[in-house]
Amino acid sequence: MKNITYDVRVYKTEVYRGARLVTHTVRWKTADKPWKRPFRNAAQADTFRGELQSAARKGEAFSLLTGEPVSWNRTERPDMSWYDFATGYVDMKWKRASAGYRRDIARALTAASPVMLAAGRGKPSDKEIRKALTRWAFNTKDRNSSSVEDDPVLGWLRGNTHPISMLEEAATMRRMLDVATSKLDGKPAAASTARRNRAILFNALDYAVELKLLAANPIQGLKWQAPKSSHEVNRDCVVNPAQARALLAAVAAQKRSGPRLVAFFAVLYFAGLRPEEAVDLRTTNVILPAPTGNEETKEREESPDAWGELRFRTAAPDVGKEWTNEGTQRESRQLKHRAEGESRTAPCAPELVRFLRCHLASFPPGKDGRLFTGVKGGDLPTITYRRAWDKARASVLTEAEYASPLGKRVYDLRHACLSTWLNAGVPPTQVAAWAGHSVDVLLKIYAKCIVGQDETAKRRISEALGEG
């Protein structure tokens, strides 16, 4: 039989005396996996600990999935609580999910959970419950390392969530879906958040059907209209070349980190990389043109019209160290919409070549040849470049422009780049290849940013009608 062990150690009960509650936590280990169970009083903790010790002395097998003696689960399966089901679903998805998707699952399940909470005595505050669920309960890696102040909340949640079978009632399922797709104040969540949370909840309840906890997915029986969302880029957020150059100059003028960030922003604007792609660039990804020889001076000179290339295959999105396997703030992974190991090439315009040469001459590469680093040589923090960009906007743009969407997000530099390429007449197939999009998605996103074509179209229609 798999997932069992006879290697069990039961430890002394730990007592935590908080401002409001006293928690008695039983800790034990099956093989190398630690477990803990908090209780409100010493008698409950002693009883549970004694039962564990008794089973271990008898030589019973313990489950590596639940941490409890296998014999405790030999009877007919009881109706599973929402807490046990949701944590089990998280564990099932954890290994193969990206760090970002792990975080999305935790947020979606946390948003859905209020409907399944019993109005039990001693219920923690909503804020405490949200923190305990998102940070610990719905995090496979850290669940058994929860803080002592959150242990009482987790203990309450384990014993005070309704059985998942309640979701077979259409009214309960409707309330859960409404809560999961709304903000804390009850207003509708952003369209992308609502769609994502519903999809995660749908997938989770499919898993409940698979476990035979539900006869059918109860979401399927609900009529739900997805909120309308626009994937098109707003033309008002796109900076023009003069504005882009002024913003880059404003970044360079900032002390202390500004000069080392200029080339980072230039890569986004001139090559159209996503921020997480630029952050993960290494010297081996940058192919710059070789300088040409000067017959008169015998020196090497760079052609002002020479192009280079950026060839890369990884990105490092900022997802939070609690969600990555290595405990790092960023997760190194394959490119968006690309298979593992698949690369992409982006053009390096002459102006960008000069920015990169200047950067390489002034700032040595970081660990693993990373092109852009923080001031102390570590990974480039997201907050560092966001603050630098906000300061640049404040110093360059007018008060009205600063309050507008114009270049408000760092990502808008990529939008400006791809819009420029399309308006310059570069074929969409080529732009899509450089940008890492399909042609259909590219044209759908940047439809409003392609200017000047309406007059051309009107002229062609007039010519076809024989006017003029």
CORJO-V840885 format. One line per field, one symbol per residue. phi: phi as a letter, one per 20 degrees, with the letter a starting at -180 (. if undefined). burial: # if it has 24 or more other ideal C-beta (glycine too) atoms within 12 Angstrom, else .. A space follows every 10 residues. Layout:
phi->???
burial->???
//
This chain:
phi->.emcbdeccd dffedddefd cddddedbcd lddecbbecf cfffffffff ffffffffmf fdffedndgf ffdefggfff fgfffffffg ffeggeefff fgffffffff fefgfeefef fmfffgffff ffffedgecg fdgedffffe gffffffgdc dffffffffg ffffffffff dcefenfgfg gfffffffff fgfffffffg emecfbffff edebefffbd efffgfeeee gfffffffff ffeeedegge egfffffffe dmffgfffge fcgfeddeff feedffelde ceffdfdcbd dbccccfedo ffdefemefd debfffmcfg nfdbdcfdfg ffgfffffff fecffefmmf fdcfgenegf fgffffffff ffffedefff fffefglfdg ffffgfffff ffffnfggff ffffendeff fgfffdgfee dnefffffff ffffenem
burial->....#..#.# ..#..#.... ########.# ..#.###### ....#..##. ##..##...# ########## .........# ########## #.##..#### ########## #######... ...#...### ########## ####.#.#.# ########## ########.. .##.###### ##......#. ..######## #####.##.. ..##..###. .#........ ..#.#.###. ..######.# ##.#..#### ########## ########## ###.#####. .......... .....###.# ########## .###....## ######.... ...######. #######.#. ..#......# ####....## ##.###.##. ###..##... .....##### ########## ##.....#.. #######... .##.##..## .......... ........
//
